[in-house]
């Protein structure tokens, strides 16, 4: 009986922990979408595709093959998001991420990404946020997060580029 109760308790705890991990990941993904991180990397991928087309110009790669290369974008973006979740996990609690999402959903949070878009009210709201515990964590971890994001960016972009080159090579197109 004790073994059965222990097994049920372990199963329940495992389910609860997995749900929290999934919620954390989803909230970070929402955060990095709201703050423009994912949009930035989508642009990086588009620039990489353009660069590849220039590099492979002499190979006369048909548009259908380029379309196949670009089919990997969604998977690459998902892998990037998971890598960023890992970086956030080392710096921020789930509550911190929820606080960030609340900021980005606010008018001040939306305006902070617009050039010359901040009103005095927005500036006051942002000042209040950045003086909060979460805001202090963000500013205090900037160097560490920048280092983590730099490593993630380098690793991710290298993997995506090598994957595209390998795909093209398998199709018979070489640099």
C-alpha positions as CSV (number, residue, x, y, z in Angstrom):
1,X,0.0,0.0,0.0
2,X,2.8,2.4,0.9
3,X,4.5,1.7,-2.5
4,X,1.2,2.4,-4.3
5,X,0.8,5.7,-2.4
6,X,4.4,6.6,-3.1
7,X,4.0,5.9,-6.8
8,X,0.8,8.0,-7.0
9,X,2.5,10.9,-5.1
10,X,5.6,10.7,-7.4
11,X,3.4,10.7,-10.5
12,X,1.4,13.7,-9.2
13,X,4.5,15.7,-8.4
14,X,6.0,14.8,-11.8
15,X,2.9,16.0,-13.6
16,X,2.8,19.3,-11.6
17,X,6.5,20.0,-12.2
18,X,6.1,19.3,-16.0
19,X,3.1,21.6,-16.2
20,X,5.1,24.3,-14.5
21,X,8.0,23.8,-16.8
22,X,5.7,24.0,-19.8
23,X,4.0,27.1,-18.4
24,X,7.4,28.7,-17.9
25,X,8.5,27.9,-21.4
26,X,5.3,29.3,-22.9
27,X,5.5,32.5,-20.9
28,X,9.1,33.0,-21.9
29,X,8.1,32.4,-25.6
30,X,5.3,35.0,-25.2
31,X,7.9,37.4,-23.6
32,X,10.5,37.1,-26.4
33,X,7.8,37.5,-29.0
34,X,6.5,40.6,-27.3
35,X,9.9,42.2,-26.8
36,X,10.9,41.7,-30.4
37,X,13.6,39.0,-29.9
38,X,11.9,36.5,-32.1
39,X,11.2,39.1,-34.8
40,X,14.8,40.0,-34.8
41,X,15.9,36.4,-35.4
42,X,13.3,35.9,-38.1
43,X,15.0,38.8,-39.9
44,X,18.4,37.2,-39.3
45,X,17.1,34.0,-41.0
46,X,15.8,36.0,-43.9
47,X,19.2,37.7,-44.3
48,X,20.9,34.3,-44.1
49,X,18.6,33.0,-46.9
50,X,19.5,36.0,-49.0
51,X,23.2,35.4,-48.3
52,X,22.9,31.8,-49.3
53,X,21.2,32.6,-52.5
54,X,24.1,35.0,-53.4
55,X,26.7,32.3,-52.4
56,X,24.9,29.7,-54.5
57,X,24.1,31.9,-57.4
58,X,26.4,30.0,-59.8
59,X,24.7,26.8,-58.9
60,X,21.3,28.0,-60.3
61,X,19.3,26.6,-57.4
62,X,15.7,26.5,-58.4
63,X,13.1,28.4,-56.4
64,X,11.4,25.1,-55.4
65,X,14.7,24.1,-53.6
66,X,14.9,27.5,-51.9
67,X,11.4,27.0,-50.7
68,X,12.4,23.6,-49.2
69,X,15.4,25.2,-47.5
70,X,13.0,27.8,-46.0
71,X,10.7,25.1,-44.7
72,X,13.2,24.6,-41.9
73,X,12.6,28.1,-40.5
74,X,9.8,27.1,-38.1
75,X,11.8,24.3,-36.6
76,X,14.9,26.5,-36.3
77,X,12.8,29.2,-34.6
78,X,11.4,26.7,-32.1
79,X,14.9,25.5,-31.3
80,X,16.0,29.1,-30.8
81,X,13.1,29.7,-28.4
82,X,14.0,26.7,-26.3
83,X,17.6,27.9,-26.1
84,X,16.4,31.3,-24.9
85,X,14.1,29.7,-22.4
86,X,17.2,28.0,-20.9
87,X,18.9,31.3,-20.6
88,X,15.9,32.9,-19.0
89,X,15.6,30.0,-16.6
90,X,19.1,30.8,-15.3
91,X,18.2,34.4,-14.6
92,X,14.5,34.8,-13.9
93,X,11.7,33.2,-12.0
94,X,8.4,32.3,-13.5
95,X,6.9,35.3,-11.7
96,X,9.6,37.6,-13.2
97,X,8.6,36.4,-16.7
98,X,5.0,37.0,-15.9
99,X,5.9,40.5,-14.7
100,X,7.7,41.1,-17.9
101,X,4.7,39.9,-19.9
102,X,2.5,42.2,-18.0
103,X,4.8,45.1,-18.8
104,X,4.9,44.3,-22.5
105,X,1.1,44.0,-22.6
106,X,0.7,47.5,-21.1
107,X,0.7,50.7,-23.2
108,X,4.0,51.7,-21.7
109,X,5.5,48.3,-22.7
110,X,4.2,48.6,-26.2
111,X,5.4,52.1,-26.6
112,X,8.9,51.4,-25.3
113,X,9.8,49.7,-28.6
114,X,8.6,52.7,-30.7
115,X,11.0,55.4,-31.5
116,X,9.9,58.6,-29.8
117,X,6.7,56.8,-28.6
118,X,7.0,57.3,-24.9
119,X,4.7,59.7,-23.1
120,X,5.5,61.0,-19.6
121,X,3.0,58.5,-18.2
122,X,4.9,55.7,-20.1
123,X,8.2,56.9,-18.7
124,X,6.8,56.9,-15.2
125,X,5.4,53.3,-15.6
126,X,8.7,52.1,-17.0
127,X,10.6,53.7,-14.2
128,X,8.4,52.0,-11.7
129,X,8.8,48.7,-13.4
130,X,12.6,48.9,-13.5
131,X,12.8,49.9,-9.8
132,X,10.8,46.7,-9.0
133,X,12.5,43.5,-8.0
134,X,12.0,42.1,-11.6
135,X,13.3,45.3,-13.2
136,X,16.4,45.3,-11.0
137,X,17.0,41.6,-12.0
138,X,16.8,42.6,-15.6
139,X,19.2,45.5,-15.3
140,X,21.5,43.5,-12.9
141,X,21.7,40.6,-15.3
142,X,22.2,42.5,-18.5
143,X,25.9,41.5,-18.9
144,X,25.2,37.9,-18.1
145,X,22.2,37.7,-20.3
146,X,24.0,39.5,-23.2
147,X,26.8,36.9,-22.9
148,X,24.2,34.0,-22.9
149,X,22.3,35.5,-25.8
150,X,25.6,36.0,-27.7
151,X,26.5,32.3,-27.3
152,X,23.0,31.2,-28.2
153,X,23.0,33.4,-31.3
154,X,26.3,32.1,-32.4
155,X,25.5,28.5,-31.8
156,X,22.0,28.7,-33.3
157,X,23.0,30.7,-36.4
158,X,25.9,28.4,-37.1
159,X,23.7,25.3,-36.8
160,X,21.0,26.8,-39.0
161,X,23.6,27.8,-41.7
162,X,25.4,24.4,-41.6
163,X,22.0,22.7,-41.9
164,X,21.0,24.7,-44.9
165,X,24.4,24.1,-46.6
166,X,24.1,20.3,-45.8
167,X,20.6,20.3,-47.3
168,X,21.7,22.0,-50.5
169,X,24.7,19.7,-50.7
170,X,22.4,16.6,-50.5
171,X,20.4,18.1,-53.3
172,X,23.6,18.4,-55.4
173,X,24.4,22.0,-55.0
174,X,27.8,23.0,-53.7
175,X,29.7,26.2,-52.9
